[in-house]
């Protein structure tokens, strides 16, 4: 019977690694850093890459790269939803969110959302227009 790698870690160590991931990725938003790797995260926190990878897979639903992509795509979506970033291209937004290039943004976005960032932006514009028209009509 195969044991999961995380079964070999103490609960204290798993908790410590979860806390590191939570602090660095969710609170400090280190995922915005282009080129961030599990190796870098592990090195600066004195833990092994294997431990980071195992905890990511077990508790965060995928390997470290998948976790980064999910967080980055979520940030891209928030920026595309905001009028503050209307003038920025999807590519520039992706770069600001930690993607290394246009292709990595598009690949991750399509895999996670099923559409391109431009399609997402257009859908949001249409939805906002529809909501604004509905709001205008309801005030009559």
N, CA, C and O atoms as a GROMACS GRO file, in nm:
protein
  560
    1UNK      N    1   0.084  -0.118   0.000
    1UNK     CA    2   0.000   0.000   0.000
    1UNK      C    3   0.089   0.124   0.000
    1UNK      O    4   0.180   0.136   0.081
    2UNK      N    5   0.061   0.217  -0.091
    2UNK     CA    6   0.139   0.340  -0.100
    2UNK      C    7   0.094   0.440   0.005
    2UNK      O    8  -0.025   0.465   0.021
    3UNK      N    9   0.190   0.496   0.075
    3UNK     CA   10   0.160   0.603   0.169
    3UNK      C   11   0.187   0.735   0.100
    3UNK      O   12   0.279   0.747   0.019
    4UNK      N   13   0.108   0.834   0.132
    4UNK     CA   14   0.131   0.967   0.080
    4UNK      C   15   0.256   1.023   0.145
    4UNK      O   16   0.288   0.992   0.260
    5UNK      N   17   0.325   1.106   0.070
    5UNK     CA   18   0.446   1.168   0.123
    5UNK      C   19   0.415   1.247   0.250
    5UNK      O   20   0.494   1.248   0.344
    6UNK      N   21   0.299   1.315   0.252
    6UNK     CA   22   0.264   1.395   0.369
    6UNK      C   23   0.242   1.310   0.493
    6UNK      O   24   0.250   1.361   0.605
    7UNK      N   25   0.213   1.180   0.476
    7UNK     CA   26   0.198   1.091   0.592
    7UNK      C   27   0.330   1.076   0.666
    7UNK      O   28   0.332   1.040   0.784
    8UNK      N   29   0.440   1.102   0.597
    8UNK     CA   30   0.572   1.091   0.658
    8UNK      C   31   0.611   1.216   0.736
    8UNK      O   32   0.711   1.217   0.807
    9UNK      N   33   0.533   1.322   0.721
    9UNK     CA   34   0.561   1.448   0.789
    9UNK      C   35   0.480   1.457   0.918
    9UNK      O   36   0.367   1.409   0.924
   10UNK      N   37   0.539   1.518   1.019
   10UNK     CA   38   0.463   1.539   1.142
   10UNK      C   39   0.354   1.643   1.116
   10UNK      O   40   0.367   1.727   1.026
   11UNK      N   41   0.250   1.637   1.194
   11UNK     CA   42   0.141   1.734   1.179
   11UNK      C   43   0.193   1.875   1.204
   11UNK      O   44   0.146   1.972   1.144
   12UNK      N   45   0.290   1.886   1.294
   12UNK     CA   46   0.351   2.016   1.323
   12UNK      C   47   0.421   2.073   1.199
   12UNK      O   48   0.410   2.191   1.168
   13UNK      N   49   0.494   1.985   1.128
   13UNK     CA   50   0.564   2.030   1.007
   13UNK      C   51   0.465   2.067   0.897
   13UNK      O   52   0.484   2.168   0.829
   14UNK      N   53   0.361   1.989   0.879
   14UNK     CA   54   0.258   2.018   0.780
   14UNK      C   55   0.195   2.154   0.812
   14UNK      O   56   0.176   2.236   0.722
   15UNK      N   57   0.162   2.177   0.938
   15UNK     CA   58   0.103   2.304   0.980
   15UNK      C   59   0.197   2.420   0.952
   15UNK      O   60   0.154   2.526   0.906
   16UNK      N   61   0.325   2.400   0.980
   16UNK     CA   62   0.425   2.505   0.956
   16UNK      C   63   0.432   2.539   0.806
   16UNK      O   64   0.435   2.656   0.770
   17UNK      N   65   0.434   2.437   0.722
   17UNK     CA   66   0.443   2.459   0.577
   17UNK      C   67   0.315   2.525   0.526
   17UNK      O   68   0.322   2.615   0.442
   18UNK      N   69   0.200   2.482   0.574
   18UNK     CA   70   0.073   2.546   0.536
   18UNK      C   71   0.075   2.693   0.576
   18UNK      O   72   0.029   2.779   0.500
   19UNK      N   73   0.127   2.722   0.694
   19UNK     CA   74   0.135   2.860   0.739
   19UNK      C   75   0.228   2.943   0.651
   19UNK      O   76   0.197   3.058   0.618
   20UNK      N   77   0.341   2.885   0.613
   20UNK     CA   78   0.436   2.954   0.524
   20UNK      C   79   0.369   2.984   0.390
   20UNK      O   80   0.378   3.096   0.340
   21UNK      N   81   0.303   2.884   0.333
   21UNK     CA   82   0.236   2.903   0.204
   21UNK      C   83   0.127   3.009   0.218
   21UNK      O   84   0.115   3.097   0.133
   22UNK      N   85   0.048   3.000   0.322
   22UNK     CA   86  -0.059   3.096   0.345
   22UNK      C   87  -0.002   3.238   0.360
   22UNK      O   88  -0.053   3.332   0.299
   23UNK      N   89   0.101   3.252   0.441
   23UNK     CA   90   0.160   3.385   0.465
   23UNK      C   91   0.222   3.441   0.339
   23UNK      O   92   0.193   3.554   0.300
   24UNK      N   93   0.307   3.363   0.274
   24UNK     CA   94   0.380   3.415   0.158
   24UNK      C   95   0.291   3.433   0.036
   24UNK      O   96   0.300   3.536  -0.032
   25UNK      N   97   0.207   3.338   0.007
   25UNK     CA   98   0.128   3.345  -0.117
   25UNK      C   99  -0.001   3.423  -0.100
   25UNK      O  100  -0.035   3.504  -0.186
   26UNK      N  101  -0.073   3.400   0.008
   26UNK     CA  102  -0.203   3.463   0.022
   26UNK      C  103  -0.195   3.601   0.088
   26UNK      O  104  -0.260   3.695   0.043
   27UNK      N  105  -0.116   3.614   0.194
   27UNK     CA  106  -0.110   3.741   0.264
   27UNK      C  107  -0.010   3.838   0.201
   27UNK      O  108  -0.042   3.955   0.179
   28UNK      N  109   0.110   3.791   0.173
   28UNK     CA  110   0.213   3.878   0.116
   28UNK      C  111   0.208   3.882  -0.038
   28UNK      O  112   0.280   3.961  -0.100
   29UNK      N  113   0.125   3.800  -0.096
   29UNK     CA  114   0.105   3.793  -0.241
   29UNK      C  115   0.235   3.773  -0.319
   29UNK      O  116   0.257   3.837  -0.422
   30UNK      N  117   0.320   3.684  -0.269
   30UNK     CA  118   0.446   3.653  -0.336
   30UNK      C  119   0.423   3.592  -0.474
   30UNK      O  120   0.514   3.592  -0.557
   31UNK      N  121   0.304   3.541  -0.500
   31UNK     CA  122   0.274   3.483  -0.632
   31UNK      C  123   0.284   3.585  -0.744
   31UNK      O  124   0.294   3.548  -0.861
   32UNK      N  125   0.282   3.714  -0.710
   32UNK     CA  126   0.295   3.820  -0.811
   32UNK      C  127   0.438   3.829  -0.863
   32UNK      O  128   0.463   3.893  -0.966
   33UNK      N  129   0.531   3.767  -0.794
   33UNK     CA  130   0.672   3.768  -0.833
   33UNK      C  131   0.693   3.672  -0.950
   33UNK      O  132   0.669   3.552  -0.936
   34UNK      N  133   0.737   3.725  -1.063
   34UNK     CA  134   0.767   3.638  -1.178
   34UNK      C  135   0.882   3.545  -1.142
   34UNK      O  136   0.978   3.585  -1.076
   35UNK      N  137   0.871   3.422  -1.186
   35UNK     CA  138   0.979   3.326  -1.166
   35UNK      C  139   0.980   3.259  -1.030
   35UNK      O  140   1.071   3.181  -1.001
   36UNK      N  141   0.881   3.287  -0.946
   36UNK     CA  142   0.876   3.223  -0.814
   36UNK      C  143   0.862   3.073  -0.831
   36UNK      O  144   0.782   3.025  -0.911
   37UNK      N  145   0.941   2.998  -0.755
   37UNK     CA  146   0.937   2.852  -0.761
   37UNK      C  147   0.923   2.794  -0.621
   37UNK      O  148   0.946   2.862  -0.521
   38UNK      N  149   0.885   2.668  -0.616
   38UNK     CA  150   0.879   2.598  -0.488
   38UNK      C  151   1.017   2.593  -0.425
   38UNK      O  152   1.031   2.600  -0.303
   39UNK      N  153   1.119   2.580  -0.509
   39UNK     CA  154   1.257   2.577  -0.459
   39UNK      C  155   1.292   2.707  -0.389
   39UNK      O  156   1.354   2.706  -0.283
   40UNK      N  157   1.254   2.819  -0.447
   40UNK     CA  158   1.281   2.950  -0.385
   40UNK      C  159   1.208   2.964  -0.252
   40UNK      O  160   1.266   3.008  -0.153
   41UNK      N  161   1.080   2.927  -0.250
   41UNK     CA  162   1.001   2.934  -0.127
   41UNK      C  163   1.062   2.846  -0.019
   41UNK      O  164   1.072   2.885   0.097
   42UNK      N  165   1.100   2.726  -0.059
   42UNK     CA  166   1.159   2.632   0.037
   42UNK      C  167   1.291   2.685   0.092
   42UNK      O  168   1.315   2.681   0.212
   43UNK      N  169   1.376   2.735   0.003
   43UNK     CA  170   1.508   2.782   0.045
   43UNK      C  171   1.498   2.897   0.143
   43UNK      O  172   1.570   2.899   0.243
   44UNK      N  173   1.411   2.992   0.117
   44UNK     CA  174   1.405   3.108   0.207
   44UNK      C  175   1.334   3.078   0.338
   44UNK      O  176   1.333   3.161   0.429
   45UNK      N  177   1.274   2.959   0.348
   45UNK     CA  178   1.206   2.921   0.473
   45UNK      C  179   1.269   2.800   0.540
   45UNK      O  180   1.217   2.750   0.641
   46UNK      N  181   1.381   2.752   0.485
   46UNK     CA  182   1.452   2.640   0.548
   46UNK      C  183   1.377   2.510   0.549
   46UNK      O  184   1.386   2.433   0.645
   47UNK      N  185   1.302   2.483   0.444
   47UNK     CA  186   1.229   2.356   0.432
   47UNK      C  187   1.263   2.294   0.297
   47UNK      O  188   1.320   2.360   0.211
   48UNK      N  189   1.227   2.168   0.280
   48UNK     CA  190   1.262   2.101   0.155
   48UNK      C  191   1.156   2.126   0.047
   48UNK      O  192   1.038   2.147   0.076
   49UNK      N  193   1.202   2.122  -0.076
   49UNK     CA  194   1.112   2.138  -0.191
   49UNK      C  195   1.010   2.025  -0.192
   49UNK      O  196   0.893   2.047  -0.223
   50UNK      N  197   1.054   1.905  -0.159
   50UNK     CA  198   0.962   1.790  -0.158
   50UNK      C  199   0.849   1.812  -0.059
   50UNK      O  200   0.734   1.777  -0.086
   51UNK      N  201   0.882   1.869   0.057
   51UNK     CA  202   0.779   1.895   0.158
   51UNK      C  203   0.680   2.001   0.108
   51UNK      O  204   0.559   1.986   0.126
   52UNK      N  205   0.731   2.106   0.046
   52UNK     CA  206   0.643   2.210  -0.010
   52UNK      C  207   0.552   2.149  -0.115
   52UNK      O  208   0.431   2.172  -0.114
   53UNK      N  209   0.609   2.070  -0.205
   53UNK     CA  210   0.531   2.008  -0.312
   53UNK      C  211   0.425   1.915  -0.257
   53UNK      O  212   0.311   1.916  -0.304
   54UNK      N  213   0.461   1.835  -0.159
   54UNK     CA  214   0.366   1.740  -0.101
   54UNK      C  215   0.252   1.811  -0.032
   54UNK      O  216   0.136   1.773  -0.048
   55UNK      N  217   0.282   1.914   0.044
   55UNK     CA  218   0.177   1.989   0.114
   55UNK      C  219   0.088   2.062   0.015
   55UNK      O  220  -0.034   2.067   0.033
   56UNK      N  221   0.146   2.118  -0.090
   56UNK     CA  222   0.065   2.184  -0.194
   56UNK      C  223  -0.032   2.085  -0.256
   56UNK      O  224  -0.151   2.113  -0.270
   57UNK      N  225   0.019   1.969  -0.292
   57UNK     CA  226  -0.064   1.868  -0.357
   57UNK      C  227  -0.176   1.821  -0.265
   57UNK      O  228  -0.290   1.804  -0.308
   58UNK      N  229  -0.143   1.800  -0.139
   58UNK     CA  230  -0.239   1.744  -0.044
   58UNK      C  231  -0.340   1.846   0.007
   58UNK      O  232  -0.458   1.814   0.020
   59UNK      N  233  -0.295   1.968   0.035
   59UNK     CA  234  -0.381   2.064   0.103
   59UNK      C  235  -0.426   2.183   0.018
   59UNK      O  236  -0.517   2.256   0.056
   60UNK      N  237  -0.361   2.202  -0.097
   60UNK     CA  238  -0.396   2.317  -0.180
   60UNK      C  239  -0.442   2.274  -0.320
   60UNK      O  240  -0.456   2.358  -0.409
   61UNK      N  241  -0.464   2.146  -0.338
   61UNK     CA  242  -0.527   2.096  -0.459
   61UNK      C  243  -0.445   2.096  -0.586
   61UNK      O  244  -0.501   2.107  -0.695
   62UNK      N  245  -0.317   2.085  -0.576
   62UNK     CA  246  -0.233   2.078  -0.695
   62UNK      C  247  -0.089   2.108  -0.661
   62UNK      O  248  -0.058   2.145  -0.548
   63UNK      N  249  -0.002   2.092  -0.757
   63UNK     CA  250   0.137   2.121  -0.729
   63UNK      C  251   0.157   2.272  -0.714
   63UNK      O  252   0.064   2.350  -0.734
   64UNK      N  253   0.278   2.313  -0.680
   64UNK     CA  254   0.307   2.453  -0.654
   64UNK      C  255   0.277   2.540  -0.775
   64UNK      O  256   0.220   2.649  -0.761
   65UNK      N  257   0.313   2.495  -0.893
   65UNK     CA  258   0.288   2.572  -1.015
   65UNK      C  259   0.140   2.593  -1.039
   65UNK      O  260   0.098   2.702  -1.077
   66UNK      N  261   0.061   2.491  -1.017
   66UNK     CA  262  -0.084   2.502  -1.034
   66UNK      C  263  -0.142   2.602  -0.933
   66UNK      O  264  -0.228   2.682  -0.967
   67UNK      N  265  -0.092   2.596  -0.810
   67UNK     CA  266  -0.138   2.690  -0.708
   67UNK      C  267  -0.106   2.833  -0.750
   67UNK      O  268  -0.191   2.922  -0.739
   68UNK      N  269   0.016   2.857  -0.797
   68UNK     CA  270   0.054   2.990  -0.845
   68UNK      C  271  -0.036   3.035  -0.959
   68UNK      O  272  -0.083   3.149  -0.961
   69UNK      N  273  -0.060   2.946  -1.054
   69UNK     CA  274  -0.144   2.982  -1.168
   69UNK      C  275  -0.285   3.018  -1.125
   69UNK      O  276  -0.343   3.115  -1.175
   70UNK      N  277  -0.341   2.941  -1.032
   70UNK     CA  278  -0.476   2.971  -0.984
   70UNK      C  279  -0.482   3.109  -0.919
   70UNK      O  280  -0.574   3.186  -0.945
   71UNK      N  281  -0.384   3.139  -0.833
   71UNK     CA  282  -0.381   3.269  -0.766
   71UNK      C  283  -0.361   3.382  -0.866
   71UNK      O  284  -0.425   3.487  -0.855
   72UNK      N  285  -0.274   3.361  -0.962
   72UNK     CA  286  -0.248   3.464  -1.064
   72UNK      C  287  -0.370   3.488  -1.152
   72UNK      O  288  -0.405   3.602  -1.179
   73UNK      N  289  -0.434   3.382  -1.197
   73UNK     CA  290  -0.554   3.396  -1.281
   73UNK      C  291  -0.665   3.466  -1.202
   73UNK      O  292  -0.736   3.550  -1.257
   74UNK      N  293  -0.678   3.432  -1.077
   74UNK     CA  294  -0.779   3.498  -0.993
   74UNK      C  295  -0.752   3.648  -0.985
   74UNK      O  296  -0.844   3.729  -0.992
   75UNK      N  297  -0.625   3.686  -0.968
   75UNK     CA  298  -0.588   3.828  -0.963
   75UNK      C  299  -0.613   3.895  -1.099
   75UNK      O  300  -0.665   4.006  -1.104
   76UNK      N  301  -0.578   3.827  -1.207
   76UNK     CA  302  -0.605   3.881  -1.341
   76UNK      C  303  -0.754   3.909  -1.356
   76UNK      O  304  -0.792   4.015  -1.405
   77UNK      N  305  -0.837   3.816  -1.314
   77UNK     CA  306  -0.982   3.834  -1.324
   77UNK      C  307  -1.028   3.955  -1.244
   77UNK      O  308  -1.111   4.033  -1.292
   78UNK      N  309  -0.976   3.972  -1.123
   78UNK     CA  310  -1.014   4.089  -1.043
   78UNK      C  311  -0.976   4.218  -1.115
   78UNK      O  312  -1.051   4.316  -1.113
   79UNK      N  313  -0.857   4.218  -1.178
   79UNK     CA  314  -0.813   4.338  -1.249
   79UNK      C  315  -0.898   4.361  -1.375
   79UNK      O  316  -0.932   4.474  -1.406
   80UNK      N  317  -0.930   4.254  -1.446
   80UNK     CA  318  -1.014   4.267  -1.565
   80UNK      C  319  -1.156   4.313  -1.529
   80UNK      O  320  -1.222   4.379  -1.608
   81UNK      N  321  -1.201   4.277  -1.410
   81UNK     CA  322  -1.333   4.318  -1.362
   81UNK      C  323  -1.337   4.466  -1.323
   81UNK      O  324  -1.444   4.527  -1.320
   82UNK      N  325  -1.223   4.524  -1.294
   82UNK     CA  326  -1.215   4.660  -1.243
   82UNK      C  327  -1.197   4.761  -1.355
   82UNK      O  328  -1.115   4.743  -1.445
   83UNK      N  329  -1.274   4.866  -1.348
   83UNK     CA  330  -1.261   4.974  -1.447
   83UNK      C  331  -1.127   5.046  -1.434
   83UNK      O  332  -1.082   5.111  -1.529
   84UNK      N  333  -1.065   5.035  -1.322
   84UNK     CA  334  -0.936   5.098  -1.299
   84UNK      C  335  -0.830   5.052  -1.400
   84UNK      O  336  -0.736   5.125  -1.431
   85UNK      N  337  -0.847   4.930  -1.451
   85UNK     CA  338  -0.748   4.871  -1.541
   85UNK      C  339  -0.797   4.860  -1.685
   85UNK      O  340  -0.739   4.786  -1.764
   86UNK      N  341  -0.903   4.931  -1.719
   86UNK     CA  342  -0.960   4.926  -1.855
   86UNK      C  343  -0.859   4.954  -1.964
   86UNK      O  344  -0.865   4.894  -2.072
   87UNK      N  345  -0.768   5.044  -1.939
   87UNK     CA  346  -0.673   5.088  -2.042
   87UNK      C  347  -0.554   4.993  -2.058
   87UNK      O  348  -0.479   5.004  -2.154
   88UNK      N  349  -0.536   4.901  -1.964
   88UNK     CA  350  -0.424   4.806  -1.972
   88UNK      C  351  -0.461   4.687  -2.058
   88UNK      O  352  -0.574   4.638  -2.054
   89UNK      N  353  -0.366   4.638  -2.135
   89UNK     CA  354  -0.388   4.517  -2.213
   89UNK      C  355  -0.392   4.397  -2.120
   89UNK      O  356  -0.341   4.401  -2.008
   90UNK      N  357  -0.454   4.292  -2.167
   90UNK     CA  358  -0.456   4.168  -2.089
   90UNK      C  359  -0.314   4.118  -2.063
   90UNK      O  360  -0.283   4.068  -1.955
   91UNK      N  361  -0.229   4.133  -2.163
   91UNK     CA  362  -0.090   4.090  -2.148
   91UNK      C  363  -0.021   4.166  -2.036
   91UNK      O  364   0.048   4.105  -1.954
   92UNK      N  365  -0.037   4.296  -2.031
   92UNK     CA  366   0.028   4.376  -1.926
   92UNK      C  367  -0.028   4.340  -1.789
   92UNK      O  368   0.046   4.333  -1.691
   93UNK      N  369  -0.158   4.318  -1.781
   93UNK     CA  370  -0.218   4.276  -1.655
   93UNK      C  371  -0.157   4.142  -1.612
   93UNK      O  372  -0.123   4.124  -1.495
   94UNK      N  373  -0.144   4.049  -1.707
   94UNK     CA  374  -0.083   3.920  -1.676
   94UNK      C  375   0.059   3.934  -1.624
   94UNK      O  376   0.097   3.866  -1.528
   95UNK      N  377   0.137   4.022  -1.685
   95UNK     CA  378   0.274   4.045  -1.638
   95UNK      C  379   0.274   4.102  -1.497
   95UNK      O  380   0.357   4.063  -1.415
   96UNK      N  381   0.182   4.192  -1.468
   96UNK     CA  382   0.172   4.249  -1.333
   96UNK      C  383   0.129   4.145  -1.230
   96UNK      O  384   0.153   4.161  -1.110
   97UNK      N  385   0.065   4.040  -1.277
   97UNK     CA  386   0.016   3.936  -1.187
   97UNK      C  387   0.113   3.818  -1.175
   97UNK      O  388   0.079   3.716  -1.115
   98UNK      N  389   0.232   3.831  -1.231
   98UNK     CA  390   0.335   3.729  -1.212
   98UNK      C  391   0.358   3.635  -1.329
   98UNK      O  392   0.449   3.553  -1.324
   99UNK      N  393   0.276   3.645  -1.434
   99UNK     CA  394   0.301   3.560  -1.550
   99UNK      C  395   0.424   3.609  -1.624
   99UNK      O  396   0.447   3.730  -1.635
  100UNK      N  397   0.504   3.517  -1.673
  100UNK     CA  398   0.630   3.551  -1.738
  100UNK      C  399   0.610   3.609  -1.877
  100UNK      O  400   0.691   3.688  -1.924
  101UNK      N  401   0.501   3.569  -1.942
  101UNK     CA  402   0.476   3.615  -2.079
  101UNK      C  403   0.330   3.592  -2.115
  101UNK      O  404   0.253   3.534  -2.039
  102UNK      N  405   0.295   3.640  -2.232
  102UNK     CA  406   0.157   3.632  -2.281
  102UNK      C  407   0.111   3.486  -2.292
  102UNK      O  408  -0.001   3.453  -2.252
  103UNK      N  409   0.197   3.401  -2.344
  103UNK     CA  410   0.158   3.262  -2.366
  103UNK      C  411   0.128   3.188  -2.236
  103UNK      O  412   0.032   3.112  -2.229
  104UNK      N  413   0.210   3.211  -2.133
  104UNK     CA  414   0.183   3.144  -2.006
  104UNK      C  415   0.052   3.192  -1.945
  104UNK      O  416  -0.022   3.114  -1.884
  105UNK      N  417   0.022   3.322  -1.961
  105UNK     CA  418  -0.107   3.376  -1.916
  105UNK      C  419  -0.222   3.307  -1.988
  105UNK      O  420  -0.315   3.258  -1.925
  106UNK      N  421  -0.214   3.304  -2.121
  106UNK     CA  422  -0.323   3.248  -2.200
  106UNK      C  423  -0.342   3.099  -2.173
  106UNK      O  424  -0.455   3.051  -2.162
  107UNK      N  425  -0.233   3.026  -2.163
  107UNK     CA  426  -0.244   2.882  -2.135
  107UNK      C  427  -0.312   2.857  -2.001
  107UNK      O  428  -0.404   2.776  -1.991
  108UNK      N  429  -0.267   2.926  -1.897
  108UNK     CA  430  -0.325   2.908  -1.764
  108UNK      C  431  -0.470   2.954  -1.762
  108UNK      O  432  -0.556   2.887  -1.705
  109UNK      N  433  -0.498   3.068  -1.823
  109UNK     CA  434  -0.634   3.123  -1.822
  109UNK      C  435  -0.731   3.028  -1.893
  109UNK      O  436  -0.840   3.001  -1.843
  110UNK      N  437  -0.691   2.979  -2.010
  110UNK     CA  438  -0.777   2.886  -2.085
  110UNK      C  439  -0.800   2.758  -2.007
  110UNK      O  440  -0.912   2.706  -2.004
  111UNK      N  441  -0.694   2.707  -1.944
  111UNK     CA  442  -0.707   2.583  -1.869
  111UNK      C  443  -0.799   2.599  -1.748
  111UNK      O  444  -0.878   2.510  -1.717
  112UNK      N  445  -0.789   2.712  -1.680
  112UNK     CA  446  -0.865   2.732  -1.557
  112UNK      C  447  -1.003   2.794  -1.580
  112UNK      O  448  -1.096   2.767  -1.504
  113UNK      N  449  -1.017   2.878  -1.684
  113UNK     CA  450  -1.144   2.947  -1.708
  113UNK      C  451  -1.215   2.903  -1.834
  113UNK      O  452  -1.334   2.932  -1.852
  114UNK      N  453  -1.144   2.834  -1.922
  114UNK     CA  454  -1.206   2.784  -2.045
  114UNK      C  455  -1.218   2.887  -2.156
  114UNK      O  456  -1.270   2.857  -2.263
  115UNK      N  457  -1.170   3.007  -2.131
  115UNK     CA  458  -1.174   3.115  -2.230
  115UNK      C  459  -1.045   3.196  -2.220
  115UNK      O  460  -0.965   3.176  -2.127
  116UNK      N  461  -1.025   3.286  -2.315
  116UNK     CA  462  -0.907   3.372  -2.310
  116UNK      C  463  -0.935   3.492  -2.218
  116UNK      O  464  -1.051   3.520  -2.186
  117UNK      N  465  -0.830   3.561  -2.174
  117UNK     CA  466  -0.853   3.682  -2.093
  117UNK      C  467  -0.938   3.786  -2.167
  117UNK      O  468  -1.021   3.852  -2.105
  118UNK      N  469  -0.917   3.801  -2.299
  118UNK     CA  470  -0.997   3.897  -2.375
  118UNK      C  471  -1.145   3.859  -2.375
  118UNK      O  472  -1.232   3.945  -2.359
  119UNK      N  473  -1.172   3.730  -2.392
  119UNK     CA  474  -1.311   3.684  -2.389
  119UNK      C  475  -1.372   3.710  -2.251
  119UNK      O  476  -1.488   3.750  -2.240
  120UNK      N  477  -1.293   3.685  -2.148
  120UNK     CA  478  -1.340   3.711  -2.011
  120UNK      C  479  -1.375   3.859  -1.995
  120UNK      O  480  -1.481   3.894  -1.943
  121UNK      N  481  -1.284   3.947  -2.041
  121UNK     CA  482  -1.306   4.092  -2.031
  121UNK      C  483  -1.433   4.131  -2.108
  121UNK      O  484  -1.514   4.209  -2.057
  122UNK      N  485  -1.451   4.080  -2.228
  122UNK     CA  486  -1.569   4.113  -2.307
  122UNK      C  487  -1.696   4.063  -2.239
  122UNK      O  488  -1.797   4.133  -2.239
  123UNK      N  489  -1.692   3.945  -2.181
  123UNK     CA  490  -1.808   3.893  -2.108
  123UNK      C  491  -1.842   3.983  -1.990
  123UNK      O  492  -1.960   4.006  -1.961
  124UNK      N  493  -1.740   4.033  -1.921
  124UNK     CA  494  -1.763   4.121  -1.806
  124UNK      C  495  -1.822   4.254  -1.852
  124UNK      O  496  -1.911   4.309  -1.787
  125UNK      N  497  -1.773   4.306  -1.964
  125UNK     CA  498  -1.826   4.432  -2.017
  125UNK      C  499  -1.974   4.414  -2.052
  125UNK      O  500  -2.057   4.498  -2.018
  126UNK      N  501  -2.006   4.305  -2.120
  126UNK     CA  502  -2.145   4.278  -2.158
  126UNK      C  503  -2.233   4.262  -2.034
  126UNK      O  504  -2.345   4.315  -2.029
  127UNK      N  505  -2.184   4.190  -1.934
  127UNK     CA  506  -2.260   4.169  -1.811
  127UNK      C  507  -2.282   4.302  -1.739
  127UNK      O  508  -2.391   4.327  -1.686
  128UNK      N  509  -2.180   4.387  -1.736
  128UNK     CA  510  -2.194   4.517  -1.670
  128UNK      C  511  -2.293   4.606  -1.745
  128UNK      O  512  -2.372   4.678  -1.684
  129UNK      N  513  -2.288   4.601  -1.878
  129UNK     CA  514  -2.383   4.680  -1.958
  129UNK      C  515  -2.526   4.631  -1.934
  129UNK      O  516  -2.618   4.712  -1.921
  130UNK      N  517  -2.542   4.502  -1.930
  130UNK     CA  518  -2.675   4.444  -1.907
  130UNK      C  519  -2.726   4.484  -1.768
  130UNK      O  520  -2.842   4.521  -1.752
  131UNK      N  521  -2.638   4.475  -1.668
  131UNK     CA  522  -2.678   4.514  -1.532
  131UNK      C  523  -2.712   4.662  -1.524
  131UNK      O  524  -2.806   4.702  -1.455
  132UNK      N  525  -2.634   4.742  -1.594
  132UNK     CA  526  -2.657   4.887  -1.591
  132UNK      C  527  -2.790   4.920  -1.661
  132UNK      O  528  -2.862   5.009  -1.617
  133UNK      N  529  -2.821   4.850  -1.768
  133UNK     CA  530  -2.950   4.870  -1.837
  133UNK      C  531  -3.065   4.824  -1.750
  133UNK      O  532  -3.169   4.889  -1.745
  134UNK      N  533  -3.047   4.714  -1.681
  134UNK     CA  534  -3.150   4.663  -1.589
  134UNK      C  535  -3.172   4.761  -1.476
  134UNK      O  536  -3.286   4.788  -1.438
  135UNK      N  537  -3.063   4.815  -1.421
  135UNK     CA  538  -3.072   4.913  -1.313
  135UNK      C  539  -3.145   5.038  -1.360
  135UNK      O  540  -3.227   5.094  -1.287
  136UNK      N  541  -3.114   5.084  -1.483
  136UNK     CA  542  -3.180   5.202  -1.538
  136UNK      C  543  -3.330   5.179  -1.553
  136UNK      O  544  -3.411   5.267  -1.523
  137UNK      N  545  -3.366   5.062  -1.600
  137UNK     CA  546  -3.508   5.029  -1.620
  137UNK      C  547  -3.582   5.012  -1.489
  137UNK      O  548  -3.701   5.045  -1.481
  138UNK      N  549  -3.516   4.964  -1.387
  138UNK     CA  550  -3.584   4.940  -1.260
  138UNK      C  551  -3.612   5.070  -1.187
  138UNK      O  552  -3.696   5.074  -1.097
  139UNK      N  553  -3.543   5.178  -1.224
  139UNK     CA  554  -3.567   5.304  -1.156
  139UNK      C  555  -3.683   5.382  -1.218
  139UNK      O  556  -3.719   5.490  -1.170
  140UNK      N  557  -3.740   5.327  -1.326
  140UNK     CA  558  -3.853   5.395  -1.392
  140UNK      C  559  -3.981   5.381  -1.316
  140UNK      O  560  -4.084   5.433  -1.358
   0.00000   0.00000   0.00000
